């Protein structure tokens, strides 16, 4: 279909939508070159509403994704046909590289992390649906992210403590980080009350976890 890199670039300049075929074919060096030469519209969308940055994320081209995320004109809050933003798509990726992308996302001043998709899901809901705790906890670091209802917070705490992938120390450290992050947010009163209960009882909860006992934590969570 294409003879060389320059021909691909010329074709995309004539028909910008061809960039998605370039991505499908895996010619990512062409995308990178067009980005460097400012010949790429990062807000261009495919047939289902995914922009170029999101398509590259799906293709796991993380370095290129981070590069394009820094474009000032990129609409970070754009929704596809399912109502998913870039953040919602990122929530279904639990790789180490994805965590770095979340860090870059949290730096975007115009990012709105509380957006819900057509199913009413937040980025945290999406991450927890796959039990992707690393990504979920990274999302929590953004002070702007406050759309955390009681069921979601309870699910997050239970996922941490009952995780088969985390050891005792990781469970304790992760729970502490989450509670500390939650204390910095403006929350609904019932969520804030539970966070306060967990914070007040953290020393006992930590000792219990070291003894493979989560009854106090479970009791506190279930009391709300």
Helices and strands as residue ranges (DSSP letters): H 5-14, G 16-18, H 19-25, H 28-36, H 52-58, H 62-69, H 86-90, H 96-106, H 123-129, H 133-140, H 150-161, H 168-183, H 189-200, H 202-210, H 215-222
